[in-house]
Amino acid sequence: MTQTLITVDVSQYPAEFHDLLAGAEKIYDSSCSPQARVIFIQKDDGYFLKSAPKGMLQRQATMTMTGF
């Protein structure tokens, strides 16, 4: 997986993520699809945050919540 060091505009994300993003040591773009953006937030043990246009990740979210 390729990771590119980036800076993010925290205001582009929902308020629930502001503290997580603002407190990150570093943030990397880990995207491998043009439909969704995946960032790796280097903080604590690390976090991946995936974003896409509304509704695009619904199937993936459902599979994650139900365990398939």
PyMOL Python script that loads the backbone (N, CA, C, O; Angstrom):
from pymol import cmd

cmd.read_pdbstr("""\
ATOM      1  N   MET A   1       0.848  -1.171   0.000  1.00  0.00           N
ATOM      2  CA  MET A   1       0.000   0.000   0.000  1.00  0.00           C
ATOM      3  C   MET A   1       0.895   1.236   0.000  1.00  0.00           C
ATOM      4  O   MET A   1       1.794   1.363   0.832  1.00  0.00           O
ATOM      5  N   THR A   2       0.644   2.135  -0.930  1.00  0.00           N
ATOM      6  CA  THR A   2       1.399   3.374  -1.012  1.00  0.00           C
ATOM      7  C   THR A   2       0.775   4.414  -0.096  1.00  0.00           C
ATOM      8  O   THR A   2      -0.443   4.595  -0.091  1.00  0.00           O
ATOM      9  N   GLN A   3       1.590   5.082   0.662  1.00  0.00           N
ATOM     10  CA  GLN A   3       1.114   6.160   1.526  1.00  0.00           C
ATOM     11  C   GLN A   3       1.881   7.426   1.192  1.00  0.00           C
ATOM     12  O   GLN A   3       3.112   7.439   1.163  1.00  0.00           O
ATOM     13  N   THR A   4       1.121   8.500   0.938  1.00  0.00           N
ATOM     14  CA  THR A   4       1.695   9.795   0.613  1.00  0.00           C
ATOM     15  C   THR A   4       1.365  10.768   1.733  1.00  0.00           C
ATOM     16  O   THR A   4       0.197  10.967   2.067  1.00  0.00           O
ATOM     17  N   LEU A   5       2.389  11.369   2.309  1.00  0.00           N
ATOM     18  CA  LEU A   5       2.185  12.338   3.372  1.00  0.00           C
ATOM     19  C   LEU A   5       1.394  13.529   2.838  1.00  0.00           C
ATOM     20  O   LEU A   5       1.738  14.089   1.797  1.00  0.00           O
ATOM     21  N   ILE A   6       0.332  13.916   3.549  1.00  0.00           N
ATOM     22  CA  ILE A   6      -0.525  15.028   3.120  1.00  0.00           C
ATOM     23  C   ILE A   6      -0.868  15.913   4.313  1.00  0.00           C
ATOM     24  O   ILE A   6      -0.611  15.556   5.463  1.00  0.00           O
ATOM     25  N   THR A   7      -1.442  17.051   4.024  1.00  0.00           N
ATOM     26  CA  THR A   7      -2.083  17.881   5.040  1.00  0.00           C
ATOM     27  C   THR A   7      -3.567  17.907   4.688  1.00  0.00           C
ATOM     28  O   THR A   7      -3.932  17.850   3.514  1.00  0.00           O
ATOM     29  N   VAL A   8      -4.400  17.993   5.684  1.00  0.00           N
ATOM     30  CA  VAL A   8      -5.844  18.023   5.447  1.00  0.00           C
ATOM     31  C   VAL A   8      -6.446  19.274   6.055  1.00  0.00           C
ATOM     32  O   VAL A   8      -5.950  19.812   7.046  1.00  0.00           O
ATOM     33  N   ASP A   9      -7.511  19.716   5.445  1.00  0.00           N
ATOM     34  CA  ASP A   9      -8.299  20.815   5.981  1.00  0.00           C
ATOM     35  C   ASP A   9      -9.353  20.191   6.890  1.00  0.00           C
ATOM     36  O   ASP A   9     -10.346  19.640   6.416  1.00  0.00           O
ATOM     37  N   VAL A  10      -9.129  20.282   8.190  1.00  0.00           N
ATOM     38  CA  VAL A  10     -10.004  19.652   9.177  1.00  0.00           C
ATOM     39  C   VAL A  10     -11.453  20.081   8.991  1.00  0.00           C
ATOM     40  O   VAL A  10     -12.365  19.298   9.260  1.00  0.00           O
ATOM     41  N   SER A  11     -11.678  21.295   8.540  1.00  0.00           N
ATOM     42  CA  SER A  11     -13.051  21.789   8.378  1.00  0.00           C
ATOM     43  C   SER A  11     -13.817  21.057   7.276  1.00  0.00           C
ATOM     44  O   SER A  11     -15.036  21.200   7.182  1.00  0.00           O
ATOM     45  N   GLN A  12     -13.133  20.282   6.448  1.00  0.00           N
ATOM     46  CA  GLN A  12     -13.793  19.521   5.384  1.00  0.00           C
ATOM     47  C   GLN A  12     -14.389  18.210   5.896  1.00  0.00           C
ATOM     48  O   GLN A  12     -15.039  17.486   5.142  1.00  0.00           O
ATOM     49  N   TYR A  13     -14.171  17.909   7.158  1.00  0.00           N
ATOM     50  CA  TYR A  13     -14.669  16.671   7.765  1.00  0.00           C
ATOM     51  C   TYR A  13     -15.706  17.010   8.829  1.00  0.00           C
ATOM     52  O   TYR A  13     -15.691  18.115   9.371  1.00  0.00           O
ATOM     53  N   PRO A  14     -16.611  16.071   9.139  1.00  0.00           N
ATOM     54  CA  PRO A  14     -17.600  16.303  10.203  1.00  0.00           C
ATOM     55  C   PRO A  14     -16.918  16.613  11.539  1.00  0.00           C
ATOM     56  O   PRO A  14     -15.806  16.157  11.806  1.00  0.00           O
ATOM     57  N   ALA A  15     -17.591  17.380  12.352  1.00  0.00           N
ATOM     58  CA  ALA A  15     -17.049  17.820  13.644  1.00  0.00           C
ATOM     59  C   ALA A  15     -16.576  16.661  14.515  1.00  0.00           C
ATOM     60  O   ALA A  15     -15.647  16.826  15.305  1.00  0.00           O
ATOM     61  N   GLU A  16     -17.196  15.500  14.385  1.00  0.00           N
ATOM     62  CA  GLU A  16     -16.822  14.337  15.191  1.00  0.00           C
ATOM     63  C   GLU A  16     -15.375  13.900  14.950  1.00  0.00           C
ATOM     64  O   GLU A  16     -14.789  13.224  15.795  1.00  0.00           O
ATOM     65  N   PHE A  17     -14.798  14.275  13.817  1.00  0.00           N
ATOM     66  CA  PHE A  17     -13.440  13.861  13.480  1.00  0.00           C
ATOM     67  C   PHE A  17     -12.392  14.952  13.714  1.00  0.00           C
ATOM     68  O   PHE A  17     -11.199  14.691  13.564  1.00  0.00           O
ATOM     69  N   HIS A  18     -12.802  16.142  14.071  1.00  0.00           N
ATOM     70  CA  HIS A  18     -11.867  17.265  14.197  1.00  0.00           C
ATOM     71  C   HIS A  18     -10.757  17.008  15.209  1.00  0.00           C
ATOM     72  O   HIS A  18      -9.588  17.254  14.913  1.00  0.00           O
ATOM     73  N   ASP A  19     -11.101  16.520  16.396  1.00  0.00           N
ATOM     74  CA  ASP A  19     -10.071  16.261  17.418  1.00  0.00           C
ATOM     75  C   ASP A  19      -9.098  15.188  16.961  1.00  0.00           C
ATOM     76  O   ASP A  19      -7.891  15.311  17.170  1.00  0.00           O
ATOM     77  N   LEU A  20      -9.608  14.150  16.346  1.00  0.00           N
ATOM     78  CA  LEU A  20      -8.760  13.072  15.853  1.00  0.00           C
ATOM     79  C   LEU A  20      -7.783  13.582  14.802  1.00  0.00           C
ATOM     80  O   LEU A  20      -6.589  13.286  14.862  1.00  0.00           O
ATOM     81  N   LEU A  21      -8.282  14.337  13.857  1.00  0.00           N
ATOM     82  CA  LEU A  21      -7.435  14.859  12.777  1.00  0.00           C
ATOM     83  C   LEU A  21      -6.460  15.916  13.288  1.00  0.00           C
ATOM     84  O   LEU A  21      -5.286  15.909  12.918  1.00  0.00           O
ATOM     85  N   ALA A  22      -6.935  16.815  14.128  1.00  0.00           N
ATOM     86  CA  ALA A  22      -6.092  17.903  14.622  1.00  0.00           C
ATOM     87  C   ALA A  22      -4.953  17.384  15.498  1.00  0.00           C
ATOM     88  O   ALA A  22      -3.887  17.997  15.548  1.00  0.00           O
ATOM     89  N   GLY A  23      -5.164  16.277  16.180  1.00  0.00           N
ATOM     90  CA  GLY A  23      -4.147  15.741  17.071  1.00  0.00           C
ATOM     91  C   GLY A  23      -3.214  14.727  16.429  1.00  0.00           C
ATOM     92  O   GLY A  23      -2.400  14.111  17.118  1.00  0.00           O
ATOM     93  N   ALA A  24      -3.321  14.549  15.124  1.00  0.00           N
ATOM     94  CA  ALA A  24      -2.506  13.543  14.442  1.00  0.00           C
ATOM     95  C   ALA A  24      -1.048  13.980  14.342  1.00  0.00           C
ATOM     96  O   ALA A  24      -0.751  15.158  14.144  1.00  0.00           O
ATOM     97  N   GLU A  25      -0.155  13.021  14.480  1.00  0.00           N
ATOM     98  CA  GLU A  25       1.272  13.293  14.261  1.00  0.00           C
ATOM     99  C   GLU A  25       1.498  13.566  12.778  1.00  0.00           C
ATOM    100  O   GLU A  25       2.126  14.557  12.406  1.00  0.00           O
ATOM    101  N   LYS A  26       0.976  12.670  11.934  1.00  0.00           N
ATOM    102  CA  LYS A  26       1.057  12.796  10.482  1.00  0.00           C
ATOM    103  C   LYS A  26      -0.205  12.193   9.886  1.00  0.00           C
ATOM    104  O   LYS A  26      -0.880  11.384  10.522  1.00  0.00           O
ATOM    105  N   ILE A  27      -0.519  12.596   8.653  1.00  0.00           N
ATOM    106  CA  ILE A  27      -1.659  12.044   7.932  1.00  0.00           C
ATOM    107  C   ILE A  27      -1.182  11.673   6.532  1.00  0.00           C
ATOM    108  O   ILE A  27      -0.501  12.446   5.859  1.00  0.00           O
ATOM    109  N   TYR A  28      -1.558  10.474   6.117  1.00  0.00           N
ATOM    110  CA  TYR A  28      -1.145   9.965   4.815  1.00  0.00           C
ATOM    111  C   TYR A  28      -2.369   9.645   3.960  1.00  0.00           C
ATOM    112  O   TYR A  28      -3.389   9.190   4.477  1.00  0.00           O
ATOM    113  N   ASP A  29      -2.270   9.880   2.664  1.00  0.00           N
ATOM    114  CA  ASP A  29      -3.285   9.425   1.723  1.00  0.00           C
ATOM    115  C   ASP A  29      -2.951   7.981   1.381  1.00  0.00           C
ATOM    116  O   ASP A  29      -1.858   7.691   0.893  1.00  0.00           O
ATOM    117  N   SER A  30      -3.887   7.080   1.634  1.00  0.00           N
ATOM    118  CA  SER A  30      -3.698   5.656   1.349  1.00  0.00           C
ATOM    119  C   SER A  30      -4.711   5.162   0.322  1.00  0.00           C
ATOM    120  O   SER A  30      -4.965   3.961   0.225  1.00  0.00           O
ATOM    121  N   SER A  31      -5.281   6.072  -0.434  1.00  0.00           N
ATOM    122  CA  SER A  31      -6.333   5.730  -1.387  1.00  0.00           C
ATOM    123  C   SER A  31      -5.807   4.808  -2.482  1.00  0.00           C
ATOM    124  O   SER A  31      -4.666   4.929  -2.930  1.00  0.00           O
ATOM    125  N   CYS A  32      -6.661   3.895  -2.895  1.00  0.00           N
ATOM    126  CA  CYS A  32      -6.331   3.027  -4.022  1.00  0.00           C
ATOM    127  C   CYS A  32      -7.503   2.959  -4.993  1.00  0.00           C
ATOM    128  O   CYS A  32      -7.529   2.106  -5.879  1.00  0.00           O
ATOM    129  N   SER A  33      -8.467   3.850  -4.829  1.00  0.00           N
ATOM    130  CA  SER A  33      -9.648   3.875  -5.680  1.00  0.00           C
ATOM    131  C   SER A  33     -10.021   5.328  -5.966  1.00  0.00           C
ATOM    132  O   SER A  33      -9.939   6.169  -5.071  1.00  0.00           O
ATOM    133  N   PRO A  34     -10.422   5.632  -7.183  1.00  0.00           N
ATOM    134  CA  PRO A  34     -10.846   7.004  -7.473  1.00  0.00           C
ATOM    135  C   PRO A  34     -12.214   7.355  -6.866  1.00  0.00           C
ATOM    136  O   PRO A  34     -12.574   8.529  -6.782  1.00  0.00           O
ATOM    137  N   GLN A  35     -12.968   6.338  -6.446  1.00  0.00           N
ATOM    138  CA  GLN A  35     -14.306   6.578  -5.898  1.00  0.00           C
ATOM    139  C   GLN A  35     -14.304   6.964  -4.423  1.00  0.00           C
ATOM    140  O   GLN A  35     -15.255   7.584  -3.946  1.00  0.00           O
ATOM    141  N   ALA A  36     -13.254   6.608  -3.699  1.00  0.00           N
ATOM    142  CA  ALA A  36     -13.219   6.879  -2.262  1.00  0.00           C
ATOM    143  C   ALA A  36     -11.817   7.325  -1.861  1.00  0.00           C
ATOM    144  O   ALA A  36     -10.820   6.931  -2.466  1.00  0.00           O
ATOM    145  N   ARG A  37     -11.771   8.149  -0.838  1.00  0.00           N
ATOM    146  CA  ARG A  37     -10.480   8.597  -0.311  1.00  0.00           C
ATOM    147  C   ARG A  37     -10.256   7.921   1.032  1.00  0.00           C
ATOM    148  O   ARG A  37     -11.138   7.906   1.890  1.00  0.00           O
ATOM    149  N   VAL A  38      -9.061   7.360   1.199  1.00  0.00           N
ATOM    150  CA  VAL A  38      -8.687   6.710   2.450  1.00  0.00           C
ATOM    151  C   VAL A  38      -7.471   7.447   2.986  1.00  0.00           C
ATOM    152  O   VAL A  38      -6.464   7.603   2.294  1.00  0.00           O
ATOM    153  N   ILE A  39      -7.580   7.896   4.227  1.00  0.00           N
ATOM    154  CA  ILE A  39      -6.431   8.517   4.861  1.00  0.00           C
ATOM    155  C   ILE A  39      -6.041   7.698   6.087  1.00  0.00           C
ATOM    156  O   ILE A  39      -6.891   7.142   6.783  1.00  0.00           O
ATOM    157  N   PHE A  40      -4.742   7.640   6.331  1.00  0.00           N
ATOM    158  CA  PHE A  40      -4.231   7.000   7.535  1.00  0.00           C
ATOM    159  C   PHE A  40      -3.822   8.107   8.481  1.00  0.00           C
ATOM    160  O   PHE A  40      -3.026   8.977   8.127  1.00  0.00           O
ATOM    161  N   ILE A  41      -4.364   8.074   9.678  1.00  0.00           N
ATOM    162  CA  ILE A  41      -4.098   9.082  10.693  1.00  0.00           C
ATOM    163  C   ILE A  41      -3.121   8.478  11.696  1.00  0.00           C
ATOM    164  O   ILE A  41      -3.464   7.545  12.423  1.00  0.00           O
ATOM    165  N   GLN A  42      -1.918   9.007  11.730  1.00  0.00           N
ATOM    166  CA  GLN A  42      -0.897   8.502  12.641  1.00  0.00           C
ATOM    167  C   GLN A  42      -1.107   9.132  14.011  1.00  0.00           C
ATOM    168  O   GLN A  42      -0.664  10.248  14.279  1.00  0.00           O
ATOM    169  N   LYS A  43      -1.788   8.395  14.859  1.00  0.00           N
ATOM    170  CA  LYS A  43      -2.089   8.827  16.228  1.00  0.00           C
ATOM    171  C   LYS A  43      -2.444   7.565  17.005  1.00  0.00           C
ATOM    172  O   LYS A  43      -3.107   6.682  16.462  1.00  0.00           O
ATOM    173  N   ASP A  44      -2.029   7.462  18.232  1.00  0.00           N
ATOM    174  CA  ASP A  44      -2.256   6.251  19.032  1.00  0.00           C
ATOM    175  C   ASP A  44      -1.738   5.052  18.230  1.00  0.00           C
ATOM    176  O   ASP A  44      -0.574   5.030  17.829  1.00  0.00           O
ATOM    177  N   ASP A  45      -2.593   4.067  17.999  1.00  0.00           N
ATOM    178  CA  ASP A  45      -2.202   2.898  17.205  1.00  0.00           C
ATOM    179  C   ASP A  45      -2.482   3.082  15.721  1.00  0.00           C
ATOM    180  O   ASP A  45      -2.220   2.179  14.926  1.00  0.00           O
ATOM    181  N   GLY A  46      -3.012   4.243  15.336  1.00  0.00           N
ATOM    182  CA  GLY A  46      -3.313   4.542  13.940  1.00  0.00           C
ATOM    183  C   GLY A  46      -4.775   4.301  13.605  1.00  0.00           C
ATOM    184  O   GLY A  46      -5.420   3.414  14.165  1.00  0.00           O
ATOM    185  N   TYR A  47      -5.280   5.099  12.692  1.00  0.00           N
ATOM    186  CA  TYR A  47      -6.679   5.019  12.265  1.00  0.00           C
ATOM    187  C   TYR A  47      -6.738   5.190  10.752  1.00  0.00           C
ATOM    188  O   TYR A  47      -5.973   5.960  10.171  1.00  0.00           O
ATOM    189  N   PHE A  48      -7.655   4.461  10.125  1.00  0.00           N
ATOM    190  CA  PHE A  48      -7.966   4.676   8.725  1.00  0.00           C
ATOM    191  C   PHE A  48      -9.327   5.342   8.667  1.00  0.00           C
ATOM    192  O   PHE A  48     -10.258   4.928   9.358  1.00  0.00           O
ATOM    193  N   LEU A  49      -9.442   6.366   7.848  1.00  0.00           N
ATOM    194  CA  LEU A  49     -10.715   7.071   7.661  1.00  0.00           C
ATOM    195  C   LEU A  49     -11.019   7.079   6.173  1.00  0.00           C
ATOM    196  O   LEU A  49     -10.246   7.607   5.373  1.00  0.00           O
ATOM    197  N   LYS A  50     -12.152   6.489   5.808  1.00  0.00           N
ATOM    198  CA  LYS A  50     -12.536   6.382   4.406  1.00  0.00           C
ATOM    199  C   LYS A  50     -13.722   7.302   4.164  1.00  0.00           C
ATOM    200  O   LYS A  50     -14.679   7.310   4.938  1.00  0.00           O
ATOM    201  N   SER A  51     -13.657   8.078   3.086  1.00  0.00           N
ATOM    202  CA  SER A  51     -14.757   8.980   2.746  1.00  0.00           C
ATOM    203  C   SER A  51     -15.055   8.886   1.258  1.00  0.00           C
ATOM    204  O   SER A  51     -14.173   8.629   0.438  1.00  0.00           O
ATOM    205  N   ALA A  52     -16.326   9.102   0.935  1.00  0.00           N
ATOM    206  CA  ALA A  52     -16.795   9.037  -0.450  1.00  0.00           C
ATOM    207  C   ALA A  52     -18.123   9.785  -0.525  1.00  0.00           C
ATOM    208  O   ALA A  52     -18.700  10.123   0.509  1.00  0.00           O
ATOM    209  N   PRO A  53     -18.610  10.046  -1.727  1.00  0.00           N
ATOM    210  CA  PRO A  53     -19.915  10.702  -1.854  1.00  0.00           C
ATOM    211  C   PRO A  53     -21.002   9.903  -1.127  1.00  0.00           C
ATOM    212  O   PRO A  53     -20.921   8.679  -1.015  1.00  0.00           O
ATOM    213  N   LYS A  54     -21.997  10.605  -0.646  1.00  0.00           N
ATOM    214  CA  LYS A  54     -23.079  10.003   0.137  1.00  0.00           C
ATOM    215  C   LYS A  54     -23.661   8.774  -0.555  1.00  0.00           C
ATOM    216  O   LYS A  54     -23.992   8.804  -1.740  1.00  0.00           O
ATOM    217  N   GLY A  55     -23.779   7.693   0.216  1.00  0.00           N
ATOM    218  CA  GLY A  55     -24.374   6.458  -0.258  1.00  0.00           C
ATOM    219  C   GLY A  55     -23.395   5.489  -0.897  1.00  0.00           C
ATOM    220  O   GLY A  55     -23.701   4.303  -1.023  1.00  0.00           O
ATOM    221  N   MET A  56     -22.227   5.964  -1.303  1.00  0.00           N
ATOM    222  CA  MET A  56     -21.285   5.118  -2.028  1.00  0.00           C
ATOM    223  C   MET A  56     -20.687   4.010  -1.152  1.00  0.00           C
ATOM    224  O   MET A  56     -20.313   2.957  -1.669  1.00  0.00           O
ATOM    225  N   LEU A  57     -20.595   4.227   0.141  1.00  0.00           N
ATOM    226  CA  LEU A  57     -19.988   3.232   1.030  1.00  0.00           C
ATOM    227  C   LEU A  57     -21.032   2.434   1.820  1.00  0.00           C
ATOM    228  O   LEU A  57     -20.677   1.703   2.744  1.00  0.00           O
ATOM    229  N   GLN A  58     -22.300   2.568   1.470  1.00  0.00           N
ATOM    230  CA  GLN A  58     -23.375   1.918   2.222  1.00  0.00           C
ATOM    231  C   GLN A  58     -23.211   0.402   2.280  1.00  0.00           C
ATOM    232  O   GLN A  58     -23.334  -0.199   3.347  1.00  0.00           O
ATOM    233  N   ARG A  59     -22.934  -0.211   1.141  1.00  0.00           N
ATOM    234  CA  ARG A  59     -22.779  -1.675   1.111  1.00  0.00           C
ATOM    235  C   ARG A  59     -21.606  -2.105   1.983  1.00  0.00           C
ATOM    236  O   ARG A  59     -21.712  -3.071   2.739  1.00  0.00           O
ATOM    237  N   GLN A  60     -20.509  -1.404   1.883  1.00  0.00           N
ATOM    238  CA  GLN A  60     -19.335  -1.741   2.687  1.00  0.00           C
ATOM    239  C   GLN A  60     -19.628  -1.561   4.178  1.00  0.00           C
ATOM    240  O   GLN A  60     -19.221  -2.388   4.995  1.00  0.00           O
ATOM    241  N   ALA A  61     -20.320  -0.500   4.529  1.00  0.00           N
ATOM    242  CA  ALA A  61     -20.664  -0.268   5.937  1.00  0.00           C
ATOM    243  C   ALA A  61     -21.573  -1.375   6.459  1.00  0.00           C
ATOM    244  O   ALA A  61     -21.392  -1.851   7.580  1.00  0.00           O
ATOM    245  N   THR A  62     -22.539  -1.783   5.661  1.00  0.00           N
ATOM    246  CA  THR A  62     -23.457  -2.853   6.064  1.00  0.00           C
ATOM    247  C   THR A  62     -22.698  -4.160   6.277  1.00  0.00           C
ATOM    248  O   THR A  62     -22.937  -4.869   7.254  1.00  0.00           O
ATOM    249  N   MET A  63     -21.791  -4.473   5.367  1.00  0.00           N
ATOM    250  CA  MET A  63     -20.999  -5.700   5.500  1.00  0.00           C
ATOM    251  C   MET A  63     -20.121  -5.652   6.746  1.00  0.00           C
ATOM    252  O   MET A  63     -19.944  -6.666   7.421  1.00  0.00           O
ATOM    253  N   THR A  64     -19.576  -4.495   7.049  1.00  0.00           N
ATOM    254  CA  THR A  64     -18.723  -4.345   8.214  1.00  0.00           C
ATOM    255  C   THR A  64     -19.530  -4.540   9.501  1.00  0.00           C
ATOM    256  O   THR A  64     -19.082  -5.210  10.432  1.00  0.00           O
ATOM    257  N   MET A  65     -20.714  -3.951   9.538  1.00  0.00           N
ATOM    258  CA  MET A  65     -21.543  -4.003  10.750  1.00  0.00           C
ATOM    259  C   MET A  65     -22.145  -5.392  10.977  1.00  0.00           C
ATOM    260  O   MET A  65     -22.371  -5.785  12.122  1.00  0.00           O
ATOM    261  N   THR A  66     -22.401  -6.122   9.925  1.00  0.00           N
ATOM    262  CA  THR A  66     -23.062  -7.430  10.066  1.00  0.00           C
ATOM    263  C   THR A  66     -22.081  -8.591  10.016  1.00  0.00           C
ATOM    264  O   THR A  66     -22.462  -9.735  10.265  1.00  0.00           O
ATOM    265  N   GLY A  67     -20.823  -8.310   9.697  1.00  0.00           N
ATOM    266  CA  GLY A  67     -19.844  -9.372   9.567  1.00  0.00           C
ATOM    267  C   GLY A  67     -20.091 -10.217   8.328  1.00  0.00           C
ATOM    268  O   GLY A  67     -19.749 -11.399   8.287  1.00  0.00           O
ATOM    269  N   PHE A  68     -20.696  -9.586   7.304  1.00  0.00           N
ATOM    270  CA  PHE A  68     -21.025 -10.197   6.023  1.00  0.00           C
ATOM    271  C   PHE A  68     -22.305 -10.864   6.152  1.00  0.00           C
ATOM    272  O   PHE A  68     -22.793 -11.457   5.189  1.00  0.00           O
TER     273      PHE A  68
END
""", "prot")
cmd.dss("prot")
cmd.show_as("cartoon", "prot")
cmd.util.cbc("prot")
cmd.orient("prot")
